């Protein structure tokens, strides 16, 4: 059996940062682009099989991410979750921050390496609501899938577990992996500190040009708790 850790997540949650940090772990073989690059030339089944073979040859633990839009849900269950040896960890972020970060990256046309701190967007409230609903449905599906099988539901949250010093983020990943029976030992010294944050602005109000109108609409529709909370 090949031990495999799948980070069930969505864009701008910090999953890629965790995968980058996995380069520090002797036991881990991370695949940051398993389904968004490799799948361009291989079908999903073939992509995960090829990655599994490479990981097994190296004697490591395979680690990759699964976003909500990478595979149709039924195929994600069949190809990933039902695969022998795969364990799941959920990785999420506050809804409003994930959404704005996602919008900024799209506007900049870059998902890494470009500072988006100065970008102030005008976000449509309906677009944000659709985003929230999609994330809530995605994570609710996996929570239900795990609980029906009496499996652990480890959750890593961007704010408390990932947007932290690299050593802490790795320790939190190691602890989550331990919950599902996978050992990842964090070394005393790190050789890489992961990805660089694109947006240095903290408050959502300072990221949107139409924040007063956007905020009023959140309040009018009773969405503040969902917006500033997590999808699960």
Residue pairs with C-beta under 8 A, 6 or more apart in sequence:
1 84
1 85
2 52
2 55
2 56
2 62
2 85
3 61
3 62
3 85
3 87
3 181
3 182
4 52
4 55
4 61
4 62
4 63
4 64
4 83
4 85
4 86
4 87
5 28
5 61
5 62
5 63
5 64
5 86
5 87
5 89
5 177
5 180
5 182
5 184
6 63
6 64
6 65
6 66
6 80
6 81
6 86
6 87
6 88
6 89
7 15
7 18
7 19
7 63
7 64
7 65
7 66
7 89
7 91
7 156
8 65
8 66
8 88
8 89
8 90
8 91
8 139
8 142
9 15
9 65
9 66
9 67
9 90
9 91
9 92
10 67
10 68
10 92
10 98
10 135
10 138
11 67
11 98
11 102
11 105
11 111
12 93
12 97
12 98
12 101
12 102
12 105
13 91
13 92
13 93
13 98
13 158
13 162
14 91
14 93
14 156
14 158
14 162
14 163
14 169
15 65
15 67
15 91
16 32
16 65
16 112
16 195
17 162
17 169
17 194
17 195
18 91
18 156
18 162
18 169
18 173
18 194
19 30
19 31
19 32
19 63
19 64
19 65
20 30
20 32
20 192
20 194
20 195
21 166
21 169
21 170
21 173
21 190
21 192
21 193
21 194
22 28
22 30
22 63
22 173
22 184
23 30
23 191
23 192
24 166
24 170
24 186
24 187
24 190
24 191
24 192
25 170
25 184
25 185
25 186
25 187
26 60
26 185
26 187
27 60
27 61
27 183
27 184
27 185
28 60
28 61
28 63
28 184
29 51
29 54
29 55
29 58
29 60
29 61
29 62
29 63
30 63
30 64
31 38
31 51
31 62
31 63
31 64
32 64
32 65
34 47
34 48
34 51
34 64
34 65
35 44
35 47
35 64
35 66
35 67
35 70
35 71
36 67
36 70
38 47
38 50
38 51
39 47
39 70
42 50
44 71
44 75
44 79
45 79
48 64
48 79
48 80
48 83
51 62
51 64
52 62
55 61
55 62
61 177
61 182
61 184
65 91
66 76
66 80
68 134
68 135
68 138
70 76
71 79
71 80
73 141
77 145
80 86
81 88
81 142
81 145
87 177
87 180
87 181
87 182
88 142
88 146
88 151
88 154
88 180
89 154
89 155
89 156
89 173
89 176
89 177
89 179
89 180
90 139
90 142
90 143
90 153
90 154
90 155
90 156
90 232
91 155
91 156
91 158
91 162
92 98
92 135
92 139
92 155
92 156
92 157
92 158
92 230
92 231
92 232
93 101
93 157
93 158
93 159
93 230
94 158
94 159
94 228
94 229
94 230
95 131
95 132
95 135
95 226
95 227
95 228
95 229
95 230
95 231
96 128
96 204
96 227
96 228
97 158
97 159
97 204
98 135
98 158
99 123
99 128
99 131
99 132
100 121
100 123
100 199
100 204
100 207
100 208
101 116
101 198
101 199
102 131
103 121
103 123
104 116
104 119
104 121
104 198
104 199
104 207
105 111
105 116
105 198
107 116
107 119
107 121
108 114
108 116
108 119
108 198
110 198
111 198
112 195
112 196
112 198
113 196
113 198
114 198
115 198
115 199
115 200
116 198
116 199
117 198
117 199
117 200
117 201
119 199
119 207
120 206
120 207
120 208
120 209
121 207
121 208
121 209
122 208
122 209
122 210
123 208
123 210
123 214
125 214
125 217
125 218
125 221
128 214
128 227
129 221
129 223
132 223
132 226
132 227
132 231
135 231
136 226
136 231
136 232
138 231
139 231
139 232
140 231
140 232
143 153
143 232
146 152
146 153
147 153
151 180
152 179
152 180
154 176
154 177
154 179
154 180
155 176
155 232
156 162
156 172
156 173
156 176
157 230
161 168
161 169
161 172
161 173
162 169
162 172
163 169
163 197
164 172
166 190
166 193
166 194
167 186
167 190
169 194
170 184
170 186
170 190
171 186
173 184
174 184
174 185
174 186
177 183
177 184
178 184
199 207
201 207
204 211
204 228
205 211
205 215
208 214
218 224
218 227
